[in-house]
């Protein structure tokens, strides 16, 4: 009996728990810089090259049980903006119907 308990405890300790497929939120982003060389304009001969931040984007998509989320926020050198954001609840899934209730915040007109 003690041997079985020890084996069960070892097996439990070795088990790696992974998140449930319905409980995953993925966070990602983009960081983009530009570098350019301008050799054609004599007016800017002291500053022929330049660089700078073009875009920083942070996104989150996923679900936790029946709660759904998606958001995308962007930082540009000249502005910050919410590209899209929504939160929803899955009322019914499986079978012939998938029914969701969602609240959206979208920027119009959108760049796609």
LOLO-86968 format. One record per residue: residue number from 0; residue in three letters; x, y, z of N, C-alpha, C in turn. Coordinates in pm, whole numbers, plus 50000, padded with zeros to 5 digits. Last residue first. Example, Ala and Ser with C-alpha at 12.3 -4.5 7.8 and 13.67 -1.06 7.14 Angstrom:
REM residues 2
{nr->1	rest->ser	nu->51285	nv->49775	nw->50708	cau->51367	cav->49894	caw->50714	cu->51290	cv->50003	cw->50787}
{nr->0	rest->ala	nu->51319	nv->49431	nw->50780	cau->51230	cav->49550	caw->50780	cu->51320	cv->49670	cw->50780}
***
This chain:
REM residues 112
{nr->111	rest->unk	nu->49275	nv->54807	nw->45694	cau->49263	cav->54661	caw->45702	cu->49392	cv->54593	cw->45673}
{nr->110	rest->unk	nu->49183	nv->55078	nw->45879	cau->49282	cav->55029	caw->45783	cu->49284	cv->54877	cw->45798}
{nr->109	rest->unk	nu->48849	nv->55196	nw->45914	cau->48959	cav->55109	caw->45957	cu->49056	cv->55085	cw->45844}
{nr->108	rest->unk	nu->48700	nv->55513	nw->45980	cau->48726	cav->55399	caw->45892	cu->48851	cv->55324	cw->45936}
{nr->107	rest->unk	nu->48658	nv->55368	nw->46301	cau->48610	cav->55376	caw->46163	cu->48657	cv->55506	cw->46102}
{nr->106	rest->unk	nu->48750	nv->55140	nw->46546	cau->48783	cav->55268	caw->46485	cu->48731	cv->55265	cw->46342}
{nr->105	rest->unk	nu->48538	nv->54982	nw->46786	cau->48613	cav->54980	caw->46661	cu->48640	cv->55122	cw->46615}
{nr->104	rest->unk	nu->48444	nv->54787	nw->47031	cau->48490	cav->54923	caw->47016	cu->48583	cv->54921	cw->46896}
{nr->103	rest->unk	nu->48171	nv->54567	nw->47115	cau->48283	cav->54606	caw->47030	cu->48316	cv->54753	cw->47049}
{nr->102	rest->unk	nu->48056	nv->54295	nw->47286	cau->48058	cav->54441	caw->47288	cu->48186	cv->54486	cw->47220}
{nr->101	rest->unk	nu->47856	nv->54002	nw->47223	cau->47984	cav->54073	caw->47224	cu->47961	cv->54223	cw->47225}
{nr->100	rest->unk	nu->47743	nv->53679	nw->47259	cau->47707	cav->53818	caw->47286	cu->47838	cv->53893	cw->47301}
{nr->99	rest->unk	nu->47681	nv->53394	nw->47054	cau->47772	cav->53478	caw->47131	cu->47712	cv->53617	cw->47148}
{nr->98	rest->unk	nu->47614	nv->53067	nw->46971	cau->47552	cav->53193	caw->47005	cu->47645	cv->53271	cw->47097}
{nr->97	rest->unk	nu->47591	nv->52826	nw->46746	cau->47696	cav->52895	caw->46822	cu->47642	cv->53034	cw->46848}
{nr->96	rest->unk	nu->47401	nv->52534	nw->46687	cau->47406	cav->52677	caw->46714	cu->47534	cv->52716	cw->46787}
{nr->95	rest->unk	nu->47392	nv->52256	nw->46664	cau->47367	cav->52335	caw->46543	cu->47387	cv->52485	cw->46563}
{nr->94	rest->unk	nu->47666	nv->52162	nw->46881	cau->47535	cav->52138	caw->46821	cu->47516	cv->52226	cw->46699}
{nr->93	rest->unk	nu->47849	nv->52435	nw->47025	cau->47827	cav->52293	caw->46995	cu->47688	cv->52275	cw->46938}
{nr->92	rest->unk	nu->47740	nv->52682	nw->47257	cau->47829	cav->52633	caw->47153	cu->47810	cv->52483	cw->47139}
{nr->91	rest->unk	nu->47607	nv->52979	nw->47391	cau->47585	cav->52839	caw->47355	cu->47685	cv->52801	cw->47247}
{nr->90	rest->unk	nu->47729	nv->53216	nw->47473	cau->47607	cav->53170	caw->47539	cu->47581	cv->53022	cw->47513}
{nr->89	rest->unk	nu->48023	nv->53355	nw->47530	cau->47966	cav->53249	caw->47448	cu->47848	cv->53188	cw->47523}
{nr->88	rest->unk	nu->48080	nv->53695	nw->47532	cau->48045	cav->53580	caw->47614	cu->47978	cv->53479	cw->47523}
{nr->87	rest->unk	nu->48341	nv->53939	nw->47472	cau->48217	cav->53868	caw->47446	cu->48197	cv->53751	cw->47540}
{nr->86	rest->unk	nu->48495	nv->54238	nw->47383	cau->48482	cav->54133	caw->47483	cu->48346	cv->54069	cw->47460}
{nr->85	rest->unk	nu->48727	nv->54412	nw->47175	cau->48595	cav->54359	caw->47206	cu->48605	cv->54252	cw->47313}
{nr->84	rest->unk	nu->48887	nv->54648	nw->46974	cau->48878	cav->54585	caw->47105	cu->48737	cv->54533	cw->47127}
{nr->83	rest->unk	nu->49122	nv->54786	nw->46744	cau->48993	cav->54724	caw->46776	cu->49001	cv->54666	cw->46917}
{nr->82	rest->unk	nu->49309	nv->54995	nw->46761	cau->49266	cav->54943	caw->46632	cu->49132	cv->54874	cw->46647}
{nr->81	rest->unk	nu->49354	nv->55279	nw->46936	cau->49299	cav->55145	caw->46951	cu->49251	cv->55100	cw->46815}
{nr->80	rest->unk	nu->49652	nv->55472	nw->46903	cau->49514	cav->55441	caw->46869	cu->49479	cv->55297	cw->46902}
{nr->79	rest->unk	nu->49859	nv->55757	nw->46899	cau->49831	cav->55627	caw->46960	cu->49684	cv->55598	cw->46933}
{nr->78	rest->unk	nu->50081	nv->55935	nw->46672	cau->49955	cav->55912	caw->46743	cu->49956	cv->55775	cw->46810}
{nr->77	rest->unk	nu->50333	nv->55964	nw->46558	cau->50244	cav->56080	caw->46554	cu->50112	cv->56058	cw->46626}
{nr->76	rest->unk	nu->50462	nv->55720	nw->46579	cau->50530	cav->55841	caw->46626	cu->50436	cv->55961	cw->46637}
{nr->75	rest->unk	nu->50213	nv->55489	nw->46712	cau->50288	cav->55546	caw->46600	cu->50363	cv->55668	cw->46652}
{nr->74	rest->unk	nu->50091	nv->55212	nw->46868	cau->50162	cav->55337	caw->46893	cu->50240	cv->55372	cw->46768}
{nr->73	rest->unk	nu->49785	nv->55034	nw->46906	cau->49901	cav->55069	caw->46825	cu->49957	cv->55205	cw->46864}
{nr->72	rest->unk	nu->49615	nv->54745	nw->47019	cau->49647	cav->54886	caw->47042	cu->49778	cv->54917	cw->46971}
{nr->71	rest->unk	nu->49364	nv->54521	nw->47005	cau->49484	cav->54558	caw->46931	cu->49505	cv->54708	cw->46951}
{nr->70	rest->unk	nu->49186	nv->54240	nw->47135	cau->49222	cav->54382	caw->47141	cu->49353	cv->54404	cw->47066}
{nr->69	rest->unk	nu->48942	nv->54018	nw->47238	cau->49033	cav->54051	caw->47130	cu->49060	cv->54201	cw->47138}
{nr->68	rest->unk	nu->48793	nv->53749	nw->47425	cau->48850	cav->53884	caw->47414	cu->48934	cv->53896	cw->47288}
{nr->67	rest->unk	nu->48528	nv->53570	nw->47584	cau->48613	cav->53588	caw->47467	cu->48667	cv->53731	cw->47467}
{nr->66	rest->unk	nu->48432	nv->53338	nw->47823	cau->48458	cav->53480	caw->47799	cu->48560	cv->53492	cw->47687}
{nr->65	rest->unk	nu->48408	nv->53074	nw->47895	cau->48314	cav->53125	caw->47795	cu->48331	cv->53274	cw->47766}
{nr->64	rest->unk	nu->48735	nv->53019	nw->47956	cau->48607	cav->52950	caw->47966	cu->48514	cv->53006	cw->47859}
{nr->63	rest->unk	nu->48875	nv->53271	nw->47808	cau->48884	cav->53205	caw->47937	cu->48746	cv->53150	cw->47964}
{nr->62	rest->unk	nu->49045	nv->53335	nw->47501	cau->48924	cav->53308	caw->47578	cu->48963	cv->53251	cw->47713}
{nr->61	rest->unk	nu->49194	nv->53569	nw->47267	cau->49175	cav->53441	caw->47334	cu->49045	cv->53430	cw->47409}
{nr->60	rest->unk	nu->49443	nv->53811	nw->47214	cau->49330	cav->53735	caw->47161	cu->49316	cv->53607	cw->47241}
{nr->59	rest->unk	nu->49608	nv->54116	nw->47200	cau->49568	cav->54004	caw->47286	cu->49442	cv->53942	cw->47226}
{nr->58	rest->unk	nu->49886	nv->54319	nw->47099	cau->49758	cav->54252	caw->47072	cu->49734	cv->54141	cw->47173}
{nr->57	rest->unk	nu->50056	nv->54610	nw->47025	cau->50034	cav->54510	caw->47127	cu->49895	cv->54452	cw->47107}
{nr->56	rest->unk	nu->50301	nv->54768	nw->46827	cau->50165	cav->54716	caw->46838	cu->50161	cv->54607	cw->46944}
{nr->55	rest->unk	nu->50469	nv->55037	nw->46707	cau->50471	cav->54941	caw->46816	cu->50327	cv->54898	cw->46837}
{nr->54	rest->unk	nu->50636	nv->55174	nw->46426	cau->50515	cav->55117	caw->46484	cu->50550	cv->55028	cw->46602}
{nr->53	rest->unk	nu->50869	nv->55326	nw->46379	cau->50759	cav->55332	caw->46284	cu->50630	cv->55284	cw->46349}
{nr->52	rest->unk	nu->51130	nv->55507	nw->46519	cau->51023	cav->55412	caw->46544	cu->50912	cv->55432	cw->46442}
{nr->51	rest->unk	nu->51410	nv->55577	nw->46301	cau->51310	cav->55605	caw->46403	cu->51207	cv->55496	cw->46414}
{nr->50	rest->unk	nu->51668	nv->55755	nw->46126	cau->51599	cav->55633	caw->46168	cu->51495	cv->55671	cw->46272}
{nr->49	rest->unk	nu->51858	nv->55884	nw->45851	cau->51773	cav->55901	caw->45969	cu->51711	cv->55767	cw->46003}
{nr->48	rest->unk	nu->52107	nv->56053	nw->45662	cau->52038	cav->55932	caw->45707	cu->51959	cv->55964	cw->45833}
{nr->47	rest->unk	nu->52198	nv->56311	nw->45606	cau->52163	cav->56224	caw->45494	cu->52093	cv->56096	cw->45537}
{nr->46	rest->unk	nu->52234	nv->56594	nw->45711	cau->52157	cav->56483	caw->45770	cu->52108	cv->56392	cw->45657}
{nr->45	rest->unk	nu->52370	nv->56771	nw->45560	cau->52420	cav->56745	caw->45694	cu->52350	cv->56626	cw->45760}
{nr->44	rest->unk	nu->52217	nv->56788	nw->45326	cau->52345	cav->56716	caw->45320	cu->52405	cv->56691	cw->45457}
{nr->43	rest->unk	nu->51963	nv->56878	nw->45255	cau->51979	cav->56798	caw->45377	cu->52113	cv->56725	cw->45380}
{nr->42	rest->unk	nu->51978	nv->57005	nw->45014	cau->51936	cav->57084	caw->45130	cu->51956	cv->57009	cw->45261}
{nr->41	rest->unk	nu->52027	nv->56823	nw->44815	cau->52141	cav->56898	caw->44867	cu->52105	cv->56977	cw->44993}
{nr->40	rest->unk	nu->51896	nv->56510	nw->44779	cau->51859	cav->56647	caw->44813	cu->51979	cv->56718	cw->44877}
{nr->39	rest->unk	nu->51984	nv->56249	nw->44745	cau->51948	cav->56327	caw->44627	cu->51926	cv->56475	cw->44657}
{nr->38	rest->unk	nu->52020	nv->56076	nw->44949	cau->52141	cav->56127	caw->44886	cu->52110	cv->56222	cw->44771}
{nr->37	rest->unk	nu->51917	nv->55944	nw->45238	cau->51871	cav->56035	caw->45133	cu->51993	cv->56103	cw->45075}
{nr->36	rest->unk	nu->51837	nv->55644	nw->45388	cau->51948	cav->55727	caw->45343	cu->51896	cv->55812	cw->45228}
{nr->35	rest->unk	nu->51662	nv->55520	nw->45675	cau->51671	cav->55558	caw->45535	cu->51791	cv->55648	cw->45512}
{nr->34	rest->unk	nu->51495	nv->55290	nw->45872	cau->51623	cav->55356	caw->45851	cu->51629	cv->55394	cw->45704}
{nr->33	rest->unk	nu->51242	nv->55215	nw->46111	cau->51282	cav->55248	caw->45975	cu->51419	cv->55314	cw->45977}
{nr->32	rest->unk	nu->51110	nv->54950	nw->46314	cau->51192	cav->55070	caw->46297	cu->51220	cv->55091	cw->46149}
{nr->31	rest->unk	nu->50859	nv->54795	nw->46499	cau->50915	cav->54817	caw->46366	cu->50987	cv->54952	cw->46362}
{nr->30	rest->unk	nu->50727	nv->54542	nw->46679	cau->50811	cav->54659	caw->46696	cu->50884	cv->54680	cw->46564}
{nr->29	rest->unk	nu->50433	nv->54383	nw->46778	cau->50523	cav->54416	caw->46668	cu->50600	cv->54541	cw->46707}
{nr->28	rest->unk	nu->50295	nv->54107	nw->46970	cau->50318	cav->54246	caw->46935	cu->50417	cv->54259	cw->46821}
{nr->27	rest->unk	nu->50067	nv->53911	nw->47173	cau->50178	cav->53929	caw->47081	cu->50193	cv->54076	cw->47047}
{nr->26	rest->unk	nu->49913	nv->53673	nw->47370	cau->49956	cav->53812	caw->47364	cu->50074	cv->53820	cw->47268}
{nr->25	rest->unk	nu->49641	nv->53464	nw->47402	cau->49767	cav->53484	caw->47332	cu->49796	cv->53633	cw->47324}
{nr->24	rest->unk	nu->49495	nv->53272	nw->47639	cau->49498	cav->53408	caw->47587	cu->49637	cv->53429	cw->47529}
{nr->23	rest->unk	nu->49297	nv->52989	nw->47700	cau->49423	cav->53041	caw->47650	cu->49405	cv->53183	cw->47598}
{nr->22	rest->unk	nu->49103	nv->52797	nw->47770	cau->49151	cav->52893	caw->47868	cu->49286	cv->52951	cw->47825}
{nr->21	rest->unk	nu->49031	nv->52583	nw->47617	cau->48934	cav->52692	caw->47626	cu->48976	cv->52797	cw->47730}
{nr->20	rest->unk	nu->49235	nv->52400	nw->47644	cau->49225	cav->52472	caw->47518	cu->49126	cv->52587	cw->47524}
{nr->19	rest->unk	nu->49402	nv->52441	nw->47962	cau->49290	cav->52388	caw->47884	cu->49281	cv->52464	cw->47753}
{nr->18	rest->unk	nu->49756	nv->52432	nw->47993	cau->49629	cav->52502	caw->48001	cu->49523	cv->52434	cw->47915}
{nr->17	rest->unk	nu->49903	nv->52134	nw->48132	cau->49897	cav->52235	caw->48027	cu->49762	cv->52305	cw->48037}
{nr->16	rest->unk	nu->50099	nv->51992	nw->48377	cau->49965	cav->52038	caw->48342	cu->49977	cv->52149	cw->48239}
{nr->15	rest->unk	nu->50282	nv->51705	nw->48388	cau->50288	cav->51847	caw->48352	cu->50148	cv->51890	cw->48311}
{nr->14	rest->unk	nu->50363	nv->51472	nw->48630	cau->50261	cav->51516	caw->48536	cu->50273	cv->51666	cw->48513}
{nr->13	rest->unk	nu->50534	nv->51411	nw->48832	cau->50588	cav->51414	caw->48697	cu->50488	cv->51464	cw->48594}
{nr->12	rest->unk	nu->50371	nv->51404	nw->49055	cau->50476	cav->51506	caw->49049	cu->50532	cv->51519	cw->48909}
{nr->11	rest->unk	nu->50215	nv->51180	nw->49000	cau->50150	cav->51311	caw->49008	cu->50253	cv->51423	cw->48997}
{nr->10	rest->unk	nu->50410	nv->50980	nw->49016	cau->50340	cav->51002	caw->48889	cu->50273	cv->51139	cw->48888}
{nr->9	rest->unk	nu->50476	nv->51001	nw->49288	cau->50577	cav->51027	caw->49185	cu->50511	cv->51057	cw->49051}
{nr->8	rest->unk	nu->50229	nv->50928	nw->49403	cau->50283	cav->51063	caw->49428	cu->50389	cv->51099	cw->49325}
{nr->7	rest->unk	nu->50211	nv->50663	nw->49315	cau->50109	cav->50759	caw->49274	cu->50158	cv->50902	cw->49294}
{nr->6	rest->unk	nu->50430	nv->50552	nw->49447	cau->50427	cav->50552	caw->49301	cu->50325	cv->50653	cw->49250}
{nr->5	rest->unk	nu->50346	nv->50585	nw->49712	cau->50468	cav->50652	caw->49667	cu->50471	cv->50659	cw->49515}
{nr->4	rest->unk	nu->50120	nv->50418	nw->49711	cau->50106	cav->50561	caw->49740	cu->50227	cv->50639	cw->49691}
{nr->3	rest->unk	nu->50241	nv->50171	nw->49661	cau->50146	cav->50225	caw->49563	cu->50126	cv->50375	cw->49584}
{nr->2	rest->unk	nu->50390	nv->50143	nw->49897	cau->50460	cav->50146	caw->49770	cu->50369	cv->50205	cw->49661}
{nr->1	rest->unk	nu->50190	nv->50127	nw->50085	cau->50280	cav->50242	caw->50090	cu->50355	cv->50257	cw->49959}
{nr->0	rest->unk	nu->50082	nv->49882	nw->50000	cau->50000	cav->50000	caw->50000	cu->50087	cv->50125	cw->50000}
***
